[in-house]
């Protein structure tokens, strides 16, 4: 969709949409027509309404708001003041792009996470769950009000697929093979060189490195699931 640079261009396109909506509603959405015919024109009207909403996302509310009942409506395309618009138009085939990359942008420590939050969003994409959490530093009473701590600013990406969870933040990459049972003790953790060879045989992990033994990545073989009987 074209990015409109001027208020005049946007107003002209909105007028075209309004005229098309009026034409369909006045000439085709009438009682007495066949149900199938009404459905066709109803879908056309809905499509025009969607175009109206996408055009409205480009409006800077340059002419201000007019009062109607107890609400303020944008004078250009009728948006209710204070209502946030969230609409995405993505291609059916090929790569999809939703939103822009956001990173922590302040050194200030906020009073709570809601004030520090920049992005908290998620999507189920072909069965895989993707979540994005971006926030600045904030105060937290995680261990009680008497022991208030500061949560560092961070950008965390989470992916869940088939019982596996992968979390990527600024400093670590975590992979979990199964949900943690919070009623049990926290899992143990060690560096590879802290474990004996007999213990390492329990972990199906392959390390990738170059000729200078610089770490490049790893492969984790998924644990075999027990068959249900």
C-alpha positions in Angstrom: 0.0 0.0 0.0 1.3 3.5 -0.9 2.6 5.6 1.9 0.8 9.0 1.7 3.0 12.0 2.3 0.4 14.7 2.3 -3.0 15.3 4.0 -4.5 16.1 0.6 -3.6 12.7 -0.9 -5.0 10.9 2.1 -8.3 12.9 2.0 -8.7 12.2 -1.7 -8.3 8.4 -1.2 -10.7 8.4 1.8 -13.3 10.2 -0.3 -13.1 7.5 -3.0 -13.6 4.8 -0.3 -16.6 6.7 1.2 -18.2 7.1 -2.3 -17.7 3.4 -3.0 -19.2 2.4 0.4 -22.2 4.7 -0.1 -22.7 3.3 -3.7 -22.8 -0.3 -2.5 -25.0 0.3 0.6 -27.5 2.5 -1.3 -27.8 0.3 -4.5 -27.2 -3.3 -3.5 -27.7 -3.8 0.3 -31.5 -3.8 0.1 -34.1 -6.2 1.4 -35.7 -8.4 -1.3 -32.5 -9.5 -3.0 -31.4 -13.1 -3.1 -29.4 -14.1 -0.1 -26.4 -15.2 -2.1 -26.4 -11.8 -3.9 -26.6 -10.0 -0.7 -23.7 -12.0 0.7 -21.5 -11.0 -2.3 -22.1 -7.3 -1.8 -21.9 -7.5 1.9 -18.3 -8.9 1.5 -17.5 -6.0 -0.9 -18.7 -3.6 1.7 -16.6 -5.3 4.4 -13.6 -5.1 2.1 -14.1 -1.4 1.6 -14.4 -0.9 5.4 -11.1 -2.7 5.8 -9.5 -0.3 3.3 -10.9 2.6 5.3 -9.3 1.3 8.4 -5.9 0.9 6.7 -6.0 4.4 5.2 -6.9 5.7 8.7 -3.6 4.3 10.1 -1.8 6.8 7.9 -3.7 9.7 9.3 -1.9 12.2 11.6 -5.2 13.7 12.8 -4.0 17.0 11.4 -7.5 18.6 11.5 -8.1 17.6 15.2 -11.2 16.0 16.6 -14.8 17.0 16.5 -17.2 16.3 19.3 -20.0 13.8 18.9 -22.0 12.7 21.9 -19.3 12.2 24.6 -16.5 11.1 22.2 -14.1 12.9 19.9 -13.9 11.8 16.3 -11.0 12.6 13.9 -12.2 15.1 11.4 -10.4 13.4 8.5 -11.4 9.7 8.9 -13.6 9.4 12.0 -11.3 7.6 14.4 -12.4 7.7 18.0 -9.9 9.7 20.1 -7.8 7.5 22.4 -8.6 4.2 20.7 -5.4 2.4 19.5 -5.5 1.0 15.9 -3.8 -2.4 15.4 -4.3 -3.8 11.9 -1.8 -5.8 9.8 -1.9 -6.5 6.1 0.4 -9.4 5.3 0.9 -11.4 2.0 -0.5 -14.9 1.8 2.7 -16.3 0.3 6.3 -15.5 1.0 7.9 -13.8 4.1 5.6 -11.9 6.5 6.7 -8.7 8.2 4.8 -7.5 11.3 6.1 -4.6 13.3 9.6 -3.3 13.6 12.6 -4.4 15.7 12.4 -2.6 19.1 15.2 -2.5 21.7 15.4 -1.0 25.2 15.9 2.7 24.8 16.2 4.3 28.2 18.7 4.1 31.1 15.9 5.2 33.6 14.7 2.7 36.2 10.9 2.8 36.0 8.6 2.2 39.0 7.0 -1.0 37.5 7.1 -3.2 34.4 3.9 -1.7 32.8 5.6 1.7 32.6 8.9 0.1 31.4 7.2 -2.1 28.8 7.9 -1.3 25.1 6.7 -4.4 23.4 4.8 -7.5 24.6 3.4 -9.4 21.8 2.9 -12.9 20.5 1.7 -14.9 17.5 0.8 -18.5 16.7 2.4 -19.2 13.3 1.6 -22.5 11.7 1.5 -24.2 15.1 4.6 -22.5 16.6 4.3 -19.9 19.3 6.5 -16.8 19.1 6.6 -14.2 21.8 8.5 -10.9 22.0 9.1 -9.1 25.3 11.0 -5.8 25.3 11.3 -3.6 28.4 13.5 -1.0 30.1 14.8 -1.4 33.7 12.2 -1.4 36.4 11.8 -2.0 40.1 10.4 -5.3 41.2 9.3 -6.8 44.6 9.9 -10.3 43.4 11.3 -11.3 46.8 9.0 -9.1 48.8 8.7 -5.4 49.3 11.5 -5.3 51.9 13.9 -6.7 49.3 13.1 -4.7 46.2 15.4 -5.4 43.2 15.9 -3.8 39.8 15.2 -5.9 36.7 17.7 -5.1 34.0 16.4 -3.8 30.6 16.2 -6.6 28.1 14.8 -7.9 24.8 13.6 -11.5 25.0 12.4 -13.7 22.1 10.7 -17.0 23.0 9.7 -19.8 20.7 7.7 -22.9 21.6 7.4 -25.9 19.3 6.4 -29.5 20.0 7.2 -29.3 23.7 10.5 -27.5 23.2 11.1 -24.0 24.4 13.9 -21.7 23.2 14.5 -18.3 24.7 16.9 -15.7 23.4 17.9 -12.5 25.2 20.8 -10.1 25.2 23.2 -12.4 27.1 21.9 -16.0 27.0 20.2 -18.6 24.9 18.1 -21.1 26.8 16.6 -24.4 25.5 14.2 -26.4 27.6 13.1 -29.9 26.6 10.1 -30.0 28.9 8.1 -27.6 31.1 9.6 -27.1 34.5 7.7 -28.5 37.4 7.8 -25.6 39.9 6.8 -27.9 42.8 10.2 -29.6 42.5 13.7 -28.3 43.1 15.3 -26.1 40.5 17.3 -28.0 37.9 21.1 -28.4 38.3 23.5 -26.5 36.0 27.2 -27.0 35.2 29.7 -26.2 32.5 30.8 -29.2 30.4 34.3 -29.2 31.9 32.8 -29.6 35.4 31.3 -33.0 34.5 33.0 -36.3 34.2 32.9 -38.2 30.9 30.6 -40.8 32.4 28.1 -37.9 33.2 28.5 -36.3 29.8 27.3 -39.4 28.1 23.8 -38.6 29.4 23.6 -35.4 27.4 23.0 -35.7 23.6 24.7 -32.5 22.7 27.2 -31.8 19.8 29.4 -28.7 20.0 30.3 -26.8 16.9 33.7 -25.0 16.8 36.4 -23.9 14.3 40.1 -24.7 14.1 40.9 -22.5 17.1 38.2 -24.1 19.2 36.0 -21.0 19.1 32.4 -21.9 19.9 30.1 -21.6 16.8 26.9 -23.4 17.9 25.5 -26.7 19.1 23.0 -29.4 18.2 20.7 -30.9 20.7 19.1 -34.3 20.0 15.6 -34.3 21.2 14.9 -36.8 24.0 12.8 -39.8 22.9 9.3 -39.6 24.2 7.8 -42.6 26.0 5.0 -44.2 23.9 1.6 -44.1 25.6 0.1 -47.4 26.3 
